[in-house]
Amino acid sequence: MAEDMCHRGARDGCGAANLGDDLKDRLTGGMDREEAEKVMDRIDESWKRKNLKSGASHFGFDKPEEFQLALTLAIMGHEVMSRNDDQHPPHAGDAWVDDKRAEFKVQSSTSRERLKKHIKHADRDQQVEVVYVDLRPSGMSQGDAESITNHYSSYETLERIVVIGKDWVIDKSLKD
């Protein structure tokens, strides 16, 4: 595809090229086009919603925050595949990450209770194996997030809790 035909946005035909240009200096200190293509190849949105509601996206990640989290995980080296949001437990969750059913949550407040609620919801209601909580919009401290993730050690289905902050990541395994 000719460069002059590319449009902005990570989901169009030139998404990998645009992503590489955008991330080159900001996030990675020099990601080139080939590396950006590898990142984009780690995101699979082929499983789209069957019954679109008015205003819903046809992409697998129907919320921009979910796609942002999928992109972050792909940059970190994970394989991410969207899930059909129309499914219910025990087949729920937003994605498969490295072949594990996962729930994505993005939190904009610093509420510790909200983080606890996200974790419990992923375990009891969504019945997933991994919950990814993006706290970058909230600015919650690593210490506050660790105190919450360290408080719980037994869950019904959760095997891992991953919390992403502005310059830190907590990855807590719940299974031995």
C-alpha positions as CSV (number, residue, x, y, z in Angstrom):
1,M,0.0,0.0,0.0
2,A,1.4,3.4,-0.9
3,E,2.4,5.6,2.0
4,D,0.3,8.5,0.7
5,M,-2.8,6.3,0.9
6,C,-2.4,5.6,4.7
7,H,-4.8,7.1,7.1
8,R,-4.3,7.7,10.8
9,G,-5.4,5.0,13.2
10,A,-4.0,1.6,14.3
11,R,-6.8,-0.4,12.7
12,D,-6.6,0.7,9.0
13,G,-4.5,-1.0,6.3
14,C,-1.4,1.0,7.3
15,G,-1.9,0.6,11.0
16,A,1.5,-1.1,11.6
17,A,3.3,1.6,9.7
18,N,1.5,4.4,11.5
19,L,2.0,2.7,14.8
20,G,5.8,2.3,14.2
21,D,6.1,6.0,13.4
22,D,4.0,7.1,16.4
23,L,5.8,4.8,18.9
24,K,9.3,5.2,17.6
25,D,10.4,7.9,20.0
26,R,7.6,8.0,22.6
27,L,7.2,4.5,24.0
28,T,10.0,2.3,22.8
29,G,13.0,4.5,22.2
30,G,13.2,3.5,18.6
31,M,10.6,0.9,17.5
32,D,10.9,0.5,13.8
33,R,8.3,-0.5,11.3
34,E,9.1,-4.2,11.4
35,E,8.9,-4.3,15.2
36,A,5.6,-2.5,15.0
37,E,4.2,-5.0,12.6
38,K,5.2,-7.8,15.0
39,V,3.3,-6.0,17.8
40,M,0.2,-5.6,15.6
41,D,0.4,-9.3,14.6
42,R,0.1,-10.2,18.3
43,I,-3.4,-8.7,18.3
44,D,-6.2,-10.7,16.8
45,E,-9.6,-9.1,16.5
46,S,-11.1,-11.7,14.2
47,W,-13.7,-12.7,16.7
48,K,-16.2,-9.9,16.3
49,R,-19.6,-9.4,17.9
50,K,-22.5,-11.2,16.1
51,N,-25.3,-9.0,17.3
52,L,-24.3,-5.4,17.1
53,K,-26.1,-2.9,19.3
54,S,-26.7,0.6,18.1
55,G,-23.4,2.4,18.2
56,A,-21.3,-0.7,19.1
57,S,-18.1,-1.3,17.3
58,H,-17.7,-4.2,14.9
59,F,-14.1,-4.7,16.1
60,G,-13.4,-7.4,18.8
61,F,-12.4,-4.8,21.3
62,D,-15.4,-2.5,21.2
63,K,-14.0,0.1,23.6
64,P,-10.9,2.2,22.9
65,E,-9.6,1.5,26.4
66,E,-9.7,-2.3,25.7
67,F,-7.8,-1.9,22.5
68,Q,-5.3,0.4,24.2
69,L,-4.7,-2.3,26.9
70,A,-4.5,-5.0,24.2
71,L,-1.9,-2.9,22.4
72,T,0.1,-2.4,25.7
73,L,0.1,-6.2,26.2
74,A,1.2,-6.8,22.6
75,I,4.1,-4.4,23.1
76,M,5.0,-6.3,26.2
77,G,5.2,-9.5,24.1
78,H,1.8,-11.1,24.8
79,E,-0.5,-12.7,22.2
80,V,-3.9,-11.1,22.5
81,M,-7.2,-12.3,20.9
82,S,-10.5,-10.5,21.3
83,R,-13.5,-12.4,22.7
84,N,-17.1,-12.2,21.7
85,D,-18.8,-9.9,24.3
86,D,-22.1,-11.7,23.8
87,Q,-20.9,-14.8,25.7
88,H,-21.6,-15.3,29.4
89,P,-19.8,-17.2,32.1
90,P,-18.2,-19.7,32.1
91,H,-17.1,-18.4,28.7
92,A,-16.9,-14.7,29.5
93,G,-14.0,-12.2,29.5
94,D,-12.8,-9.6,27.1
95,A,-9.9,-11.5,25.5
96,W,-7.6,-14.5,25.5
97,V,-4.0,-13.4,26.5
98,D,-1.4,-16.1,26.0
99,D,-4.3,-18.6,25.7
100,K,-5.8,-17.7,29.1
101,R,-9.3,-16.1,29.4
102,A,-8.8,-12.6,30.5
103,E,-10.9,-9.6,31.7
104,F,-9.7,-6.0,30.9
105,K,-10.5,-3.2,33.3
106,V,-9.4,0.4,33.0
107,Q,-9.7,2.5,36.1
108,S,-9.7,6.3,36.1
109,S,-10.1,6.9,39.8
110,T,-7.7,6.2,42.7
111,S,-10.3,4.4,44.7
112,R,-8.9,1.3,46.3
113,E,-12.4,-0.1,46.7
114,R,-12.9,0.2,42.9
115,L,-9.8,-1.9,42.3
116,K,-11.0,-4.6,44.7
117,K,-14.4,-4.6,42.9
118,H,-12.7,-5.1,39.5
119,I,-10.7,-8.1,40.8
120,K,-13.7,-9.7,42.5
121,H,-15.9,-9.1,39.4
122,A,-13.3,-10.8,37.1
123,D,-13.2,-13.8,39.4
124,R,-16.8,-14.3,40.5
125,D,-18.9,-12.9,37.7
126,Q,-16.6,-13.2,34.6
127,Q,-14.9,-16.4,35.8
128,V,-11.7,-15.7,34.0
129,E,-8.2,-16.9,34.7
130,V,-6.4,-13.5,34.5
131,V,-7.5,-10.0,35.1
132,Y,-5.6,-7.0,33.7
133,V,-6.3,-3.7,35.3
134,D,-4.9,-0.6,33.7
135,L,-4.4,2.1,36.4
136,R,-2.5,4.5,34.1
137,P,-5.5,6.9,33.8
138,S,-6.0,6.9,37.6
139,G,-2.5,7.7,38.8
140,M,-2.9,5.2,41.7
141,S,0.5,4.5,43.4
142,Q,2.2,1.2,43.1
143,G,2.1,0.8,46.8
144,D,-1.7,1.2,47.0
145,A,-2.2,-1.3,44.2
146,E,0.2,-3.8,45.8
147,S,-1.5,-3.6,49.2
148,I,-4.8,-4.6,47.5
149,T,-3.3,-7.4,45.3
150,N,-1.4,-8.8,48.3
151,H,-4.5,-8.8,50.5
152,Y,-6.1,-11.6,48.5
153,S,-4.6,-15.0,47.9
154,S,-7.5,-17.3,47.2
155,Y,-9.9,-17.0,44.3
156,E,-12.5,-19.2,42.5
157,T,-11.1,-19.1,39.0
158,L,-8.4,-16.3,38.9
159,E,-4.8,-17.5,38.5
160,R,-3.2,-14.1,38.0
161,I,-3.7,-10.5,38.7
162,V,-1.8,-8.0,36.5
163,V,-2.0,-4.3,37.3
164,I,-0.4,-1.8,35.0
165,G,0.6,1.7,36.3
166,K,2.4,4.6,34.6
167,D,5.9,3.2,35.1
168,W,5.3,-0.1,36.9
169,V,3.6,-3.5,36.5
170,I,2.4,-5.8,39.2
171,D,2.1,-9.4,38.1
172,K,0.8,-11.6,40.9
173,S,0.4,-15.3,40.5
174,L,-2.4,-16.8,42.7
175,K,-1.6,-20.5,41.9
176,D,1.5,-22.4,43.1
